[in-house]
Amino acid sequence: MKKMLSTILVIVNIILYLVSFALWISISDEVFLNSVVTIITLVCTVIVVLMNRKSFMSYYMSTQFKGLTSALTTCVLVFCIISLFNYLAFKNPYQVDLSESALNSLRAQSIKVLESVDEEIQLKVFALKKDHLPINDLLKLYRVKKSDIQVEYIDVQTRPDLVKLHSVTKAPTIIVEMKGKSSRITRIRELELTNAIFKISREKETVVCVDSSHTRLSWFSEDANHHSALRGLLELENYRVEDYKLVSSEPLNACDVLVLWGVEIDLDEREILSVNSFLEKGRSLLVGINPKFNGDTIPQFRSYLKQKGILVHNVLALSPSSHIKGSKGTVPIATDYSKKHPILEGFSGIVFFPLSTALDFNRKVIKKGTKLITSSPISWGESDFLTLDKQSFDEGKDLPGPIHFALAHEYKKGGRILTFSNTSFVSNSYRKFTNHFSLFVNSISWLTRNDQLISFERVTMSNEPVFISRPQLGIIFFFSVVFLPIVLIIFSIVIYRRRGKL
């Protein structure tokens, strides 16, 4: 009877050790539960030892025990070495994402932001204890790319004093701190966290001034032909979009980039001087011009752009060989992209320009400008807007292809200019074409010298990573690394002993 009880206790003790080990791996935060199970396991071990103390004493005096002690000492030393490597790996994390769409990695834009920050980043996470683990899964992705990110978890239920001290009104909240500046987010996603880090890392806010006094297009209207979706995306990227009226003679000192988008009313001499002075000071100019079907209404502005090295032809780009189906060539698809330029680095996909004009450089002024986006060679600029159905090139009258849709240049004094031959490609009606909007935001990033934000893998347009929680990860580890090997070892011993009896 005593022998049977001892055997049962040994089996129970082994099971308790496995359970205790699994609990510490899968739910390490539940210290009380894990400690109770561990204490019960140790008490059970003491009982087993006391019940079999004579056997243990004789075994303790044997040479086999000395060999076991030596082996255990070696194992402890090996474990210490492995622990050291594990600590170094924890301090210098590295991750390889083998998923097809890289869903378990940070987007390229987030990585660029982290690489641009040299200072230590401190994150204070105010959340319920049950929310710490999923938040930690996201923060781990950031630590892989920047190991000096310090994270402090604060349970809002047990530390109301810290909640009050930091004026936290909603859980979860992450406070991002760096160089004495701070920002906070309440929506725990990669987009918000990356923006918060970038916001406090910048010396000042980047202001995009959009002139509304020479166009009927609005960046604040939800109408399909306007650009509120574009403005919303820029604001998500931490740009401040301001409505500016060039006609009012207000100073442009606060603007980092001036946008003249869809100019329909010509600029007068004073306005042109103001724009030129802005550009000469090393600031940036973004221009979007459409074909003028009812005659040229902006000759002075067109002449100014020519003086700055940009030729804007009043033609309609036609591309019979590469266009959107049903457009009869009037919505050409670009086929050539200057991927060496920062704006288009890493680009893959297509961009099309509905009812576009044609651009080129005035080589007397700009000798080495960048032709960012170009049409198929089988295309031309149609000058006769009344005979579009003919779809034929008239030599000496029409502009031969290929057609350039976007030009970029940086002047010697530091000013940058970027010109598009169409404005509707980023209107609200095309908001589902993410390449168009990423191209535009990248253009703003280049113009404002925020090159670390240039990416065609925008956080705002991508899926969020798929996370495995710590308990799930612990269970996977337990069954794959601990439980199954032990079962196989026991099975092997049983088979070996059975064969020995045969």
Secondary structure, DSSP 8 states (H G I E B T S, - for coil): -HHHHHHHHHHHHHHHHHHHHHHHHH-TT-HHHHHHHHHHHHHHHHHHHHHTHHHHHHHHTSHHHHHHHHHHHHHHHHHHHHHHHHHHHHHS------STT-TTS--HHHHHHHHT--S--EEEEEE-GGGHHHHHHHHHHHHHH-TT-EEEEEETTT-HHHHHHTT--SSSEEEEEETTEEEEESS-SHHHHHHHHHHHHSSS-EEEEEE-SS-S--SS--STTS-HHHHHHHHHTTEEEEEE-GGGT---TT-SEEEEES--S---HHHHHHHHHHHHTT-EEEEE----TT--S-HHHHHHHHHTTEEEE--EEE-SSSB-TTSTTSSBB--EE-TTSGGGTT--S--B-TT--EEEE-TTT-SS-EEEEE--SS-EEE--TT-GGG----TTTSEES--EEEEEEE-TTS-EEEEES-SGGGSGGGTT-HHHHHHHHHHHHHHTT-GGG--SS-GGGS-------HHHHHHHHIIIIIIHHHHHHHHHHHHHHHHHH-
